[in-house]
């Protein structure tokens, strides 16, 4: 499997080659000379056995060239400690700052939690809320002890309102420790090499990740229909199985809320996060003219609640306005 960071570098090389005639000629000459030496020193019959193993070399998911920055475009001024803007189609970084810095990421952790749930749970199954889950601190949807609610409703509570009570209720179904193990196993398969998760909600600041890792997780998650359906939802209502308990969900991501000054009509999610140590964080996703961008903003230097939405909108708008796509 090709490491995603190497894919980013490879696409950067493609970018250079496309615009560097001298490099193109040099590489072409290299291949011609190499081919001449190879064929002059070996029989073609022997060569066929030598290259038969090439069929096992993994391929890139696509060969689309990265977008080209327009002339005279300056990098945006962004008020954050680390972040990245990725072209989701080519995985080419359009902008980055401390992209591999391992930091607390608060509730953006729930992106990985949601992936584990979607891939391992029956979303129609009922879950009984425990006392411990119902009394989790921080953002909550006010689940009640012994309330029975569907897994899909809890997934909505997790991603829309960022319910910590929902996160623990979901994790307890298979055991919190086992759930966190699955989170870290999934992160490993996604080549999230800067990440180590400690809990399903992101409350434990000893859990760390990076901007580039969250971009990897988001690119994967946005290919899951159950995930994309939920994270773009501005608000919703879910009920307990018996219909007695109503839970109103209000999306904490200002980019997808029509009444917010930071609303972007092309924003499709994804997830906010905040703890005093992690600061204000937002992983966002935008789509315009069949081009997709992933923005990761971690720990804004401004401390207002809307700071992550402000910087994320700035990055997405700059990305869509500053590049030409092939």
VEXROZA-845157 format. One record per residue (C-alpha): residue in one letter; x, y, z. Coordinates in steps of 0.25 Angstrom, whole numbers, padded with zeros to 4 digits, always signed. Example, Ala and Ser with C-alpha at 12.3 -4.5 7.8 and 13.67 -1.06 7.14 Angstrom:
<atoms>
+---------+-------+-------+-------+
! residuo !    px !    py !    pz !
+---------+-------+-------+-------+
!       A ! +0049 ! -0018 ! +0031 !
!       S ! +0055 ! -0004 ! +0029 !
+---------+-------+-------+-------+
</atoms>
This chain:
<atoms>
+---------+-------+-------+-------+
! residuo !    px !    py !    pz !
+---------+-------+-------+-------+
!       X ! +0000 ! +0000 ! +0000 !
!       X ! +0006 ! +0014 ! -0004 !
!       X ! +0007 ! +0023 ! +0008 !
!       X ! -0002 ! +0035 ! +0006 !
!       X ! +0008 ! +0045 ! +0009 !
!       X ! +0017 ! +0039 ! -0002 !
!       X ! +0005 ! +0040 ! -0011 !
!       X ! +0004 ! +0055 ! -0008 !
!       X ! +0019 ! +0057 ! -0011 !
!       X ! +0017 ! +0049 ! -0024 !
!       X ! +0006 ! +0058 ! -0029 !
!       X ! +0014 ! +0070 ! -0026 !
!       X ! +0025 ! +0064 ! -0035 !
!       X ! +0014 ! +0062 ! -0046 !
!       X ! +0011 ! +0077 ! -0044 !
!       X ! +0026 ! +0081 ! -0046 !
!       X ! +0027 ! +0072 ! -0058 !
!       X ! +0015 ! +0078 ! -0064 !
!       X ! +0021 ! +0092 ! -0064 !
!       X ! +0036 ! +0089 ! -0066 !
!       X ! +0039 ! +0086 ! -0080 !
!       X ! +0054 ! +0083 ! -0077 !
!       X ! +0050 ! +0073 ! -0066 !
!       X ! +0041 ! +0066 ! -0076 !
!       X ! +0052 ! +0065 ! -0086 !
!       X ! +0062 ! +0060 ! -0076 !
!       X ! +0053 ! +0049 ! -0071 !
!       X ! +0049 ! +0045 ! -0085 !
!       X ! +0064 ! +0044 ! -0089 !
!       X ! +0067 ! +0035 ! -0076 !
!       X ! +0056 ! +0025 ! -0080 !
!       X ! +0061 ! +0024 ! -0094 !
!       X ! +0075 ! +0022 ! -0090 !
!       X ! +0071 ! +0012 ! -0079 !
!       X ! +0062 ! +0004 ! -0089 !
!       X ! +0074 ! +0003 ! -0099 !
!       X ! +0083 ! -0002 ! -0089 !
!       X ! +0073 ! -0012 ! -0083 !
!       X ! +0069 ! -0018 ! -0097 !
!       X ! +0083 ! -0018 ! -0102 !
!       X ! +0088 ! -0026 ! -0090 !
!       X ! +0077 ! -0036 ! -0089 !
!       X ! +0069 ! -0045 ! -0097 !
!       X ! +0054 ! -0041 ! -0098 !
!       X ! +0050 ! -0055 ! -0093 !
!       X ! +0058 ! -0053 ! -0080 !
!       X ! +0052 ! -0039 ! -0079 !
!       X ! +0038 ! -0044 ! -0078 !
!       X ! +0040 ! -0052 ! -0066 !
!       X ! +0047 ! -0040 ! -0059 !
!       X ! +0036 ! -0031 ! -0061 !
!       X ! +0024 ! -0041 ! -0058 !
!       X ! +0024 ! -0036 ! -0043 !
!       X ! +0020 ! -0022 ! -0047 !
!       X ! +0006 ! -0026 ! -0047 !
!       X ! +0007 ! -0027 ! -0032 !
!       X ! +0011 ! -0012 ! -0030 !
!       X ! +0000 ! -0004 ! -0024 !
!       X ! -0006 ! +0007 ! -0033 !
!       X ! -0010 ! +0021 ! -0029 !
!       X ! -0025 ! +0022 ! -0028 !
!       X ! -0025 ! +0032 ! -0039 !
!       X ! -0016 ! +0040 ! -0048 !
!       X ! -0022 ! +0053 ! -0048 !
!       X ! -0012 ! +0064 ! -0047 !
!       X ! -0014 ! +0074 ! -0036 !
!       X ! -0020 ! +0087 ! -0037 !
!       X ! -0011 ! +0099 ! -0042 !
!       X ! -0011 ! +0112 ! -0034 !
!       X ! -0015 ! +0124 ! -0042 !
!       X ! -0004 ! +0135 ! -0044 !
!       X ! -0001 ! +0145 ! -0034 !
!       X ! -0009 ! +0138 ! -0023 !
!       X ! -0004 ! +0140 ! -0009 !
!       X ! -0006 ! +0130 ! +0002 !
!       X ! -0017 ! +0133 ! +0012 !
!       X ! -0015 ! +0139 ! +0026 !
!       X ! -0021 ! +0129 ! +0035 !
!       X ! -0022 ! +0130 ! +0050 !
!       X ! -0019 ! +0116 ! +0055 !
!       X ! -0008 ! +0107 ! +0061 !
!       X ! -0009 ! +0096 ! +0051 !
!       X ! -0017 ! +0093 ! +0039 !
!       X ! -0018 ! +0088 ! +0024 !
!       X ! -0026 ! +0090 ! +0012 !
!       X ! -0026 ! +0078 ! +0003 !
!       X ! -0032 ! +0075 ! -0011 !
!       X ! -0040 ! +0063 ! -0008 !
!       X ! -0040 ! +0058 ! -0022 !
!       X ! -0024 ! +0057 ! -0023 !
!       X ! -0021 ! +0058 ! -0009 !
!       X ! -0012 ! +0070 ! -0012 !
!       X ! -0009 ! +0080 ! -0001 !
!       X ! -0013 ! +0094 ! -0006 !
!       X ! -0009 ! +0100 ! +0008 !
!       X ! -0003 ! +0095 ! +0021 !
!       X ! +0002 ! +0099 ! +0034 !
!       X ! +0008 ! +0090 ! +0044 !
!       X ! +0001 ! +0079 ! +0037 !
!       X ! +0007 ! +0067 ! +0044 !
!       X ! +0007 ! +0074 ! +0058 !
!       X ! +0001 ! +0064 ! +0068 !
!       X ! -0009 ! +0072 ! +0077 !
!       X ! -0022 ! +0070 ! +0084 !
!       X ! -0034 ! +0070 ! +0075 !
!       X ! -0046 ! +0070 ! +0084 !
!       X ! -0059 ! +0065 ! +0077 !
!       X ! -0053 ! +0064 ! +0063 !
!       X ! -0049 ! +0051 ! +0069 !
!       X ! -0064 ! +0047 ! +0066 !
!       X ! -0061 ! +0046 ! +0052 !
!       X ! -0053 ! +0033 ! +0055 !
!       X ! -0064 ! +0029 ! +0065 !
!       X ! -0074 ! +0030 ! +0054 !
!       X ! -0066 ! +0022 ! +0044 !
!       X ! -0065 ! +0010 ! +0054 !
!       X ! -0080 ! +0011 ! +0057 !
!       X ! -0084 ! +0011 ! +0043 !
!       X ! -0075 ! -0001 ! +0039 !
!       X ! -0078 ! -0009 ! +0051 !
!       X ! -0092 ! -0007 ! +0056 !
!       X ! -0106 ! -0009 ! +0052 !
!       X ! -0112 ! +0005 ! +0051 !
!       X ! -0126 ! +0000 ! +0053 !
!       X ! -0122 ! -0007 ! +0066 !
!       X ! -0127 ! -0001 ! +0080 !
!       X ! -0117 ! +0003 ! +0091 !
!       X ! -0121 ! +0005 ! +0105 !
!       X ! -0115 ! +0017 ! +0111 !
!       X ! -0107 ! +0015 ! +0124 !
!       X ! -0105 ! +0024 ! +0136 !
!       X ! -0091 ! +0027 ! +0132 !
!       X ! -0094 ! +0030 ! +0118 !
!       X ! -0105 ! +0040 ! +0122 !
!       X ! -0096 ! +0048 ! +0131 !
!       X ! -0084 ! +0050 ! +0122 !
!       X ! -0079 ! +0065 ! +0123 !
!       X ! -0079 ! +0075 ! +0112 !
!       X ! -0087 ! +0075 ! +0100 !
!       X ! -0099 ! +0066 ! +0101 !
!       X ! -0113 ! +0063 ! +0096 !
!       X ! -0119 ! +0060 ! +0110 !
!       X ! -0121 ! +0045 ! +0108 !
!       X ! -0128 ! +0039 ! +0120 !
!       X ! -0123 ! +0026 ! +0128 !
!       X ! -0131 ! +0014 ! +0123 !
!       X ! -0136 ! +0021 ! +0111 !
!       X ! -0136 ! +0012 ! +0098 !
!       X ! -0132 ! +0019 ! +0085 !
!       X ! -0127 ! +0014 ! +0072 !
!       X ! -0113 ! +0014 ! +0068 !
!       X ! -0115 ! +0023 ! +0056 !
!       X ! -0122 ! +0033 ! +0065 !
!       X ! -0110 ! +0033 ! +0074 !
!       X ! -0101 ! +0034 ! +0062 !
!       X ! -0108 ! +0047 ! +0058 !
!       X ! -0107 ! +0052 ! +0072 !
!       X ! -0092 ! +0049 ! +0072 !
!       X ! -0089 ! +0056 ! +0059 !
!       X ! -0100 ! +0067 ! +0058 !
!       X ! -0100 ! +0072 ! +0073 !
!       X ! -0087 ! +0066 ! +0077 !
!       X ! -0093 ! +0058 ! +0088 !
!       X ! -0083 ! +0053 ! +0098 !
!       X ! -0094 ! +0045 ! +0104 !
!       X ! -0097 ! +0039 ! +0091 !
!       X ! -0082 ! +0035 ! +0088 !
!       X ! -0081 ! +0027 ! +0101 !
!       X ! -0095 ! +0021 ! +0099 !
!       X ! -0090 ! +0016 ! +0086 !
!       X ! -0077 ! +0011 ! +0091 !
!       X ! -0082 ! +0004 ! +0103 !
!       X ! -0090 ! -0006 ! +0093 !
!       X ! -0077 ! -0013 ! +0091 !
!       X ! -0069 ! -0008 ! +0103 !
!       X ! -0062 ! +0006 ! +0103 !
!       X ! -0048 ! +0000 ! +0103 !
!       X ! -0051 ! -0009 ! +0092 !
!       X ! -0057 ! +0002 ! +0084 !
!       X ! -0045 ! +0011 ! +0086 !
!       X ! -0036 ! +0000 ! +0081 !
!       X ! -0045 ! -0001 ! +0068 !
!       X ! -0043 ! +0014 ! +0067 !
!       X ! -0028 ! +0013 ! +0067 !
!       X ! -0028 ! +0000 ! +0058 !
!       X ! -0036 ! +0008 ! +0048 !
!       X ! -0027 ! +0020 ! +0049 !
!       X ! -0015 ! +0011 ! +0046 !
!       X ! -0022 ! +0005 ! +0033 !
!       X ! -0024 ! +0019 ! +0029 !
!       X ! -0009 ! +0022 ! +0031 !
!       X ! -0012 ! +0033 ! +0041 !
!       X ! +0002 ! +0032 ! +0047 !
!       X ! +0001 ! +0044 ! +0056 !
!       X ! -0012 ! +0039 ! +0063 !
!       X ! -0014 ! +0032 ! +0076 !
!       X ! -0029 ! +0032 ! +0082 !
!       X ! -0032 ! +0031 ! +0097 !
!       X ! -0047 ! +0032 ! +0097 !
!       X ! -0059 ! +0032 ! +0088 !
!       X ! -0063 ! +0046 ! +0090 !
!       X ! -0050 ! +0054 ! +0090 !
!       X ! -0051 ! +0058 ! +0104 !
!       X ! -0038 ! +0053 ! +0108 !
!       X ! -0027 ! +0062 ! +0103 !
!       X ! -0017 ! +0052 ! +0104 !
!       X ! -0023 ! +0047 ! +0091 !
!       X ! -0015 ! +0053 ! +0079 !
!       X ! -0016 ! +0054 ! +0064 !
!       X ! -0012 ! +0064 ! +0053 !
!       X ! -0018 ! +0073 ! +0042 !
!       X ! -0013 ! +0063 ! +0031 !
!       X ! -0018 ! +0051 ! +0039 !
!       X ! -0032 ! +0057 ! +0040 !
!       X ! -0032 ! +0060 ! +0026 !
!       X ! -0029 ! +0046 ! +0023 !
!       X ! -0040 ! +0041 ! +0032 !
!       X ! -0050 ! +0051 ! +0026 !
!       X ! -0047 ! +0047 ! +0012 !
!       X ! -0050 ! +0033 ! +0016 !
!       X ! -0063 ! +0036 ! +0024 !
!       X ! -0069 ! +0045 ! +0013 !
!       X ! -0069 ! +0032 ! +0004 !
!       X ! -0079 ! +0026 ! +0014 !
!       X ! -0094 ! +0030 ! +0010 !
!       X ! -0098 ! +0029 ! +0025 !
!       X ! -0088 ! +0039 ! +0029 !
!       X ! -0090 ! +0049 ! +0018 !
!       X ! -0105 ! +0049 ! +0020 !
!       X ! -0103 ! +0053 ! +0035 !
!       X ! -0092 ! +0063 ! +0035 !
!       X ! -0098 ! +0073 ! +0025 !
!       X ! -0111 ! +0073 ! +0033 !
!       X ! -0114 ! +0087 ! +0040 !
!       X ! -0124 ! +0082 ! +0050 !
!       X ! -0132 ! +0069 ! +0053 !
!       X ! -0140 ! +0063 ! +0064 !
!       X ! -0139 ! +0048 ! +0069 !
!       X ! -0148 ! +0041 ! +0079 !
!       X ! -0146 ! +0029 ! +0088 !
!       X ! -0152 ! +0016 ! +0083 !
!       X ! -0165 ! +0018 ! +0091 !
!       X ! -0166 ! +0032 ! +0086 !
!       X ! -0167 ! +0038 ! +0100 !
!       X ! -0153 ! +0045 ! +0100 !
!       X ! -0150 ! +0056 ! +0089 !
!       X ! -0136 ! +0061 ! +0086 !
!       X ! -0135 ! +0073 ! +0077 !
!       X ! -0121 ! +0074 ! +0070 !
!       X ! -0115 ! +0087 ! +0066 !
!       X ! -0102 ! +0086 ! +0057 !
!       X ! -0090 ! +0092 ! +0064 !
!       X ! -0084 ! +0094 ! +0050 !
!       X ! -0088 ! +0108 ! +0046 !
!       X ! -0084 ! +0106 ! +0032 !
!       X ! -0096 ! +0097 ! +0029 !
!       X ! -0106 ! +0106 ! +0037 !
!       X ! -0114 ! +0115 ! +0028 !
!       X ! -0116 ! +0126 ! +0039 !
!       X ! -0101 ! +0127 ! +0042 !
!       X ! -0093 ! +0138 ! +0037 !
!       X ! -0082 ! +0128 ! +0033 !
!       X ! -0092 ! +0119 ! +0025 !
!       X ! -0086 ! +0114 ! +0012 !
!       X ! -0096 ! +0108 ! +0002 !
!       X ! -0086 ! +0098 ! -0003 !
!       X ! -0082 ! +0093 ! +0011 !
!       X ! -0085 ! +0078 ! +0013 !
!       X ! -0080 ! +0077 ! +0027 !
!       X ! -0072 ! +0072 ! +0035 !
!       X ! -0069 ! +0073 ! +0050 !
!       X ! -0066 ! +0083 ! +0061 !
!       X ! -0058 ! +0082 ! +0074 !
!       X ! -0054 ! +0089 ! +0086 !
!       X ! -0047 ! +0087 ! +0099 !
!       X ! -0039 ! +0098 ! +0107 !
!       X ! -0026 ! +0091 ! +0103 !
!       X ! -0030 ! +0087 ! +0088 !
!       X ! -0036 ! +0101 ! +0086 !
!       X ! -0047 ! +0103 ! +0075 !
!       X ! -0046 ! +0093 ! +0064 !
!       X ! -0053 ! +0090 ! +0051 !
!       X ! -0052 ! +0080 ! +0040 !
!       X ! -0060 ! +0084 ! +0028 !
!       X ! -0063 ! +0079 ! +0014 !
!       X ! -0068 ! +0088 ! +0002 !
!       X ! -0072 ! +0084 ! -0012 !
!       X ! -0073 ! +0093 ! -0024 !
!       X ! -0074 ! +0089 ! -0039 !
!       X ! -0070 ! +0075 ! -0036 !
!       X ! -0058 ! +0079 ! -0028 !
!       X ! -0056 ! +0075 ! -0013 !
!       X ! -0048 ! +0082 ! -0003 !
!       X ! -0045 ! +0077 ! +0011 !
!       X ! -0041 ! +0088 ! +0021 !
!       X ! -0036 ! +0085 ! +0035 !
!       X ! -0034 ! +0096 ! +0045 !
!       X ! -0028 ! +0093 ! +0059 !
!       X ! -0027 ! +0102 ! +0071 !
!       X ! -0030 ! +0116 ! +0066 !
!       X ! -0022 ! +0127 ! +0072 !
!       X ! -0035 ! +0135 ! +0073 !
!       X ! -0044 ! +0130 ! +0085 !
!       X ! -0058 ! +0133 ! +0081 !
!       X ! -0067 ! +0121 ! +0078 !
!       X ! -0069 ! +0125 ! +0064 !
!       X ! -0054 ! +0126 ! +0061 !
!       X ! -0052 ! +0112 ! +0055 !
!       X ! -0064 ! +0115 ! +0045 !
!       X ! -0058 ! +0128 ! +0042 !
!       X ! -0044 ! +0122 ! +0038 !
!       X ! -0050 ! +0110 ! +0031 !
!       X ! -0059 ! +0118 ! +0022 !
!       X ! -0047 ! +0127 ! +0019 !
!       X ! -0039 ! +0114 ! +0015 !
!       X ! -0050 ! +0108 ! +0006 !
!       X ! -0053 ! +0121 ! -0001 !
!       X ! -0038 ! +0124 ! -0004 !
!       X ! -0037 ! +0110 ! -0009 !
!       X ! -0048 ! +0110 ! -0019 !
!       X ! -0044 ! +0124 ! -0023 !
!       X ! -0029 ! +0122 ! -0025 !
!       X ! -0028 ! +0110 ! -0033 !
!       X ! -0031 ! +0104 ! -0047 !
!       X ! -0035 ! +0090 ! -0048 !
!       X ! -0030 ! +0081 ! -0059 !
+---------+-------+-------+-------+
</atoms>
